[in-house]
Amino acid sequence: MSSVGRHSALSGCVRPRLTKLAAIGRAIALSTGLLSAQAATANGDFPTRPVRILVPFSAGTGIDALARALAEALEPSLHQRPAVINREGASGMLAFSEALTAEPDGHTLVFSGPTQLTVQPLARRELPFRPEAVMAVCQVFEGSFVLAVGERSRIGTFADLLTEVRANPGKLKFGHQGVATATHIQLLWLERETGIDLIEIPYRAHGQLLADLASGALDGAILAAGAFDPALARPLVTFAPERHGQMPEVPALPELGYPAPPSLAFGGLYLARDTPEPAVRAVEQACADAFSRGIFQATIQTLGLKASFLGSRAFARRLEAETDRMRELVPALGLRAE
């Protein structure tokens, strides 16, 4: 074999080995960097890289708008503005699943209501994550729901709606945000309390739900108060013990002879339970600071929500109490683990 041939053969053998060694070197470097970041987090240096806030529902929802206001309000404390990322789908479960598969170092949070932790475990036989792997960090809001029709709907009052549904049982279509979500629970509760029969339509995208409501493709929907354009939807009744401050003309259910519905509209920030304690405390304190800042308080007011702060332990106790209530309510509403 010529010297050129021997050189080519040797190159062919050595090059894959060099490539493999380079890949191993990169993996070691990445691993070392990750371990360094984890050590820094554990020692109280937080954050050490970009922070993400995952939102379980689509852009345009009230919870998405509130998450973005919270991210802005967190910036002075974290010295960066967390990126808000929508992970809608699977009734809000995707965001929690992603957060729990990320490195548990405090840099991936979820901003959400409680139903993925308090209702979904009772309504699903299999879950994509373990609810006990989630840690409550801080509650920042409470709210209520409304039953609404399209702005051009000929139905003018809640009594008109009941008359229409009873004349057409099992024919009117009502939208919600997914099976066993808060809006679905409210809809099932309404059917049980009033004895009406509706077609329940789950939606992944809030914008599509509102578009179908406005066009008449939907006869009605359960919406979070403040999370819709009055030009598209007209509320008939508030699902709360009393009237909503920004919709004083809309009656509350108890005024019409019905009990106050289950109150599921509250929420805040969550982390993986394995997150180092210094990172948890840093996020909790940043959340407390952000809660009082103008941008967050202004957005709360615009959305018609109630600002309500609870630290990690108090928020966890509230979630436990809500889970206990749902253990009775969910089976009573006909939801069974699938």
C-alpha positions as CSV (number, residue, x, y, z in Angstrom):
1,M,0.0,0.0,0.0
2,S,1.3,3.5,-0.8
3,S,2.0,6.0,1.8
4,V,-1.0,8.0,0.6
5,G,-3.2,5.0,1.0
6,R,-1.9,4.2,4.5
7,H,-2.5,7.9,5.5
8,S,-6.1,7.7,4.2
9,A,-6.8,4.5,6.0
10,L,-5.4,5.8,9.2
11,S,-7.4,9.0,8.8
12,G,-10.6,7.0,8.3
13,C,-10.0,5.2,11.6
14,V,-8.9,8.2,13.7
15,R,-11.6,10.6,12.5
16,P,-14.6,8.7,14.1
17,R,-12.6,8.4,17.3
18,L,-11.8,12.1,17.4
19,T,-15.4,12.9,16.7
20,K,-16.5,10.6,19.5
21,L,-14.0,12.1,21.9
22,A,-15.2,15.6,21.0
23,A,-18.8,14.6,21.7
24,I,-17.8,13.1,25.1
25,G,-15.9,16.3,25.8
26,R,-18.9,18.5,25.0
27,A,-21.1,16.3,27.2
28,I,-18.7,16.6,30.1
29,A,-18.5,20.3,29.6
30,L,-22.3,20.6,29.6
31,S,-22.6,18.4,32.6
32,T,-20.0,20.3,34.5
33,G,-21.8,23.6,33.6
34,L,-25.1,22.2,34.8
35,L,-23.6,20.9,38.0
36,S,-22.0,24.3,38.6
37,A,-25.4,26.0,38.1
38,Q,-27.1,23.5,40.5
39,A,-24.4,24.2,43.1
40,A,-24.8,27.9,42.7
41,T,-28.5,27.6,43.1
42,A,-28.1,25.5,46.2
43,N,-25.8,28.0,47.6
44,G,-28.3,30.8,47.2
45,D,-27.0,32.4,43.9
46,F,-30.3,32.5,42.1
47,P,-31.1,32.9,39.2
48,T,-28.0,31.6,37.4
49,R,-29.6,31.4,33.9
50,P,-32.9,32.5,32.2
51,V,-36.1,31.9,34.1
52,R,-39.2,30.5,32.3
53,I,-42.9,30.7,33.4
54,L,-45.0,28.1,31.7
55,V,-48.7,28.9,31.3
56,P,-51.1,26.0,30.8
57,F,-53.5,27.9,28.6
58,S,-53.3,29.8,25.3
59,A,-52.4,33.5,24.8
60,G,-55.4,35.8,25.3
61,T,-56.7,34.2,28.4
62,G,-56.8,36.1,31.7
63,I,-54.2,33.8,33.3
64,D,-51.8,34.4,30.4
65,A,-52.2,38.2,30.7
66,L,-51.6,38.0,34.5
67,A,-48.6,35.8,34.0
68,R,-47.0,38.4,31.7
69,A,-47.7,41.2,34.2
70,L,-46.2,39.1,37.0
71,A,-43.1,38.4,34.8
72,E,-42.6,42.1,34.4
73,A,-43.1,42.7,38.1
74,L,-40.6,40.0,39.0
75,E,-37.8,41.7,36.9
76,P,-36.5,44.0,39.6
77,S,-36.1,41.2,42.1
78,L,-34.7,38.5,39.7
79,H,-32.7,41.1,37.6
80,Q,-34.2,39.6,34.5
81,R,-37.7,39.3,33.1
82,P,-38.8,35.6,33.0
83,A,-40.0,34.4,29.6
84,V,-43.7,33.5,29.5
85,I,-44.3,30.4,27.4
86,N,-47.8,29.0,26.6
87,R,-48.1,25.3,26.9
88,E,-51.8,24.8,26.3
89,G,-53.3,21.3,25.8
90,A,-54.3,18.2,27.8
91,S,-56.6,20.4,30.0
92,G,-53.6,22.3,31.3
93,M,-51.4,19.3,32.1
94,L,-48.7,19.9,29.6
95,A,-47.2,22.8,31.4
96,F,-46.8,20.9,34.6
97,S,-45.4,17.9,32.8
98,E,-42.7,20.1,31.1
99,A,-41.8,21.8,34.4
100,L,-41.3,18.5,36.2
101,T,-39.0,17.1,33.4
102,A,-36.9,20.3,33.5
103,E,-33.9,20.6,35.8
104,P,-35.4,21.2,39.3
105,D,-33.3,24.3,40.1
106,G,-36.0,27.0,40.2
107,H,-35.6,28.3,36.7
108,T,-38.8,26.7,35.3
109,L,-42.0,27.7,37.0
110,V,-45.7,27.2,36.2
111,F,-48.3,29.9,36.7
112,S,-51.8,28.4,37.0
113,G,-55.0,27.8,38.8
114,P,-55.3,24.6,41.0
115,T,-57.3,22.1,39.0
116,Q,-54.4,20.2,37.5
117,L,-53.5,19.3,41.1
118,T,-56.9,19.2,42.8
119,V,-59.3,17.9,40.1
120,Q,-57.4,16.1,37.4
121,P,-56.0,13.4,39.7
122,L,-59.6,12.5,40.6
123,A,-60.8,12.6,37.0
124,R,-58.0,10.7,35.2
125,R,-56.8,7.2,35.8
126,E,-53.3,8.1,34.5
127,L,-51.5,11.4,34.8
128,P,-48.4,12.6,33.0
129,F,-46.9,13.6,36.3
130,R,-47.2,13.1,40.0
131,P,-49.1,15.9,41.7
132,E,-47.1,15.4,44.9
133,A,-44.0,16.3,42.8
134,V,-45.3,19.9,42.6
135,M,-44.6,22.6,45.2
136,A,-46.9,25.6,45.7
137,V,-44.7,28.7,45.9
138,C,-47.1,31.6,46.1
139,Q,-50.7,32.4,45.5
140,V,-51.4,35.8,43.9
141,F,-55.0,35.9,42.7
142,E,-58.6,34.9,43.2
143,G,-61.5,35.3,40.8
144,S,-64.9,34.1,39.6
145,F,-66.6,32.9,36.5
146,V,-69.5,34.0,34.4
147,L,-71.9,32.2,32.1
148,A,-72.0,34.2,28.8
149,V,-73.7,34.1,25.4
150,G,-72.6,35.8,22.2
151,E,-73.2,39.5,22.0
152,R,-75.7,39.0,19.2
153,S,-77.5,36.1,20.9
154,R,-81.3,36.6,21.2
155,I,-81.1,35.2,24.8
156,G,-81.3,38.1,27.1
157,T,-81.3,36.7,30.7
158,F,-80.4,33.7,32.6
159,A,-84.1,32.8,32.9
160,D,-84.4,33.0,29.1
161,L,-81.4,30.7,28.8
162,L,-83.0,28.1,31.1
163,T,-86.2,28.3,29.1
164,E,-84.4,27.8,25.8
165,V,-82.4,24.8,27.1
166,R,-85.4,23.1,28.6
167,A,-87.3,23.5,25.4
168,N,-84.3,21.9,23.5
169,P,-82.7,19.4,25.9
170,G,-79.3,18.1,24.8
171,K,-79.1,20.5,21.8
172,L,-77.4,23.7,23.0
173,K,-73.6,23.8,22.8
174,F,-71.6,25.3,25.6
175,G,-67.8,25.8,25.6
176,H,-65.2,25.3,28.3
177,Q,-61.4,25.0,28.5
178,G,-61.1,21.2,28.7
179,V,-62.2,18.1,30.6
180,A,-62.0,18.6,34.4
181,T,-60.8,22.2,34.1
182,A,-62.3,24.8,36.3
183,T,-64.7,26.0,33.6
184,H,-65.8,22.5,32.9
185,I,-66.5,21.9,36.6
186,Q,-68.6,25.0,36.7
187,L,-70.6,23.9,33.7
188,L,-71.2,20.4,35.1
189,W,-72.3,22.0,38.4
190,L,-74.7,24.3,36.6
191,E,-76.3,21.3,34.8
192,R,-76.7,19.4,38.1
193,E,-78.2,22.4,40.0
194,T,-80.6,23.5,37.3
195,G,-81.5,20.1,35.8
196,I,-80.6,21.2,32.3
197,D,-78.9,19.1,29.6
198,L,-76.2,20.7,27.5
199,I,-73.6,19.6,24.9
200,E,-70.2,20.3,26.5
201,I,-67.5,21.4,24.0
202,P,-63.9,21.5,25.2
203,Y,-61.5,24.1,23.6
204,R,-57.8,24.2,23.6
205,A,-57.5,27.8,22.4
206,H,-59.4,30.5,24.2
207,G,-59.5,32.7,21.1
208,Q,-61.3,30.0,19.1
209,L,-63.8,29.6,21.9
210,L,-64.6,33.3,21.9
211,A,-64.8,33.4,18.1
212,D,-67.3,30.6,18.0
213,L,-69.3,32.2,20.8
214,A,-69.4,35.5,18.9
215,S,-70.4,33.8,15.6
216,G,-73.1,31.7,17.1
217,A,-71.4,28.4,16.6
218,L,-71.6,28.1,20.4
219,D,-74.8,28.9,22.3
220,G,-72.9,29.8,25.5
221,A,-69.7,29.4,27.5
222,I,-68.3,29.5,31.0
223,L,-65.6,32.2,31.0
224,A,-63.3,33.7,33.7
225,A,-64.6,37.1,34.6
226,G,-62.6,39.8,32.8
227,A,-61.1,37.3,30.3
228,F,-63.3,38.3,27.3
229,D,-64.1,41.2,25.1
230,P,-67.6,42.6,25.8
231,A,-68.0,43.1,22.0
232,L,-67.9,39.3,21.7
233,A,-69.5,37.9,24.8
234,R,-72.4,39.0,27.0
235,P,-72.5,37.7,30.6
236,L,-75.8,36.6,32.0
237,V,-74.9,35.5,35.5
238,T,-71.9,35.6,37.8
239,F,-70.8,32.3,39.4
240,A,-70.0,33.9,42.8
241,P,-71.8,34.7,46.1
242,E,-72.2,38.3,45.0
243,R,-72.1,40.5,41.9
244,H,-68.8,41.3,40.3
245,G,-67.5,44.8,40.9
246,Q,-66.8,45.5,37.3
247,M,-70.1,44.0,36.1
248,P,-72.6,45.4,38.7
249,E,-75.5,44.9,36.2
250,V,-75.0,41.1,36.1
251,P,-76.7,39.2,38.8
252,A,-75.0,36.5,40.9
253,L,-76.5,33.0,41.1
254,P,-77.7,33.3,44.7
255,E,-79.9,36.2,43.7
256,L,-81.7,33.9,41.3
257,G,-82.4,31.2,43.8
258,Y,-79.3,29.0,43.3
259,P,-76.5,28.3,45.7
260,A,-73.1,29.8,45.2
261,P,-71.1,27.5,42.9
262,P,-67.7,25.9,43.7
263,S,-65.0,28.6,43.8
264,L,-62.0,27.3,41.8
265,A,-60.6,30.6,40.6
266,F,-57.4,31.1,42.5
267,G,-53.8,30.4,41.6
268,G,-50.2,31.4,41.5
269,L,-46.7,30.0,41.0
270,Y,-45.5,26.4,41.3
271,L,-42.1,24.7,41.2
272,A,-40.8,21.1,41.2
273,R,-40.7,19.9,44.8
274,D,-37.1,18.8,44.4
275,T,-36.0,22.5,43.9
276,P,-33.3,23.5,46.3
277,E,-34.6,25.5,49.3
278,P,-32.6,28.7,48.6
279,A,-34.2,28.9,45.1
280,V,-37.7,28.3,46.5
281,R,-37.2,31.0,49.0
282,A,-35.8,33.4,46.4
283,V,-38.8,32.8,44.1
284,E,-41.2,33.2,47.0
285,Q,-39.7,36.5,48.1
286,A,-39.5,37.7,44.5
287,C,-43.2,36.8,44.1
288,A,-44.1,38.7,47.3
289,D,-42.2,41.8,46.1
290,A,-43.8,41.6,42.6
291,F,-47.3,41.3,44.1
292,S,-47.2,44.9,45.4
293,R,-45.8,46.4,42.2
294,G,-47.9,48.7,40.1
295,I,-47.9,46.7,36.8
296,F,-49.2,43.6,38.6
297,Q,-51.8,45.4,40.7
298,A,-53.1,47.3,37.6
299,T,-53.4,44.1,35.6
300,I,-55.3,42.4,38.4
301,Q,-57.7,45.3,38.5
302,T,-58.1,45.4,34.7
303,L,-58.9,41.7,34.6
304,G,-61.5,42.0,37.3
305,L,-59.6,39.6,39.7
306,K,-58.9,40.0,43.4
307,A,-55.3,40.4,44.5
308,S,-54.7,37.7,47.2
309,F,-51.2,36.7,48.4
310,L,-50.3,33.5,50.2
311,G,-46.8,32.3,50.8
312,S,-45.7,28.7,50.1
313,R,-47.0,27.0,53.3
314,A,-50.4,28.8,53.3
315,F,-50.9,28.2,49.6
316,A,-50.1,24.5,50.1
317,R,-52.7,24.3,52.8
318,R,-55.3,25.9,50.6
319,L,-54.6,23.4,47.9
320,E,-55.0,20.6,50.3
321,A,-58.4,21.9,51.5
322,E,-59.5,22.4,47.9
323,T,-58.5,18.8,47.1
324,D,-60.6,17.6,50.0
325,R,-63.6,19.5,48.7
326,M,-63.1,18.1,45.2
327,R,-63.0,14.5,46.4
328,E,-66.7,14.9,47.2
329,L,-67.7,17.2,44.3
330,V,-66.0,15.5,41.3
331,P,-67.7,12.1,41.6
332,A,-71.0,13.9,42.4
333,L,-70.7,15.7,39.0
334,G,-70.2,12.4,37.1
335,L,-66.5,12.7,36.5
336,R,-64.8,9.4,36.8
337,A,-61.2,8.4,36.3
338,E,-60.6,7.4,32.7
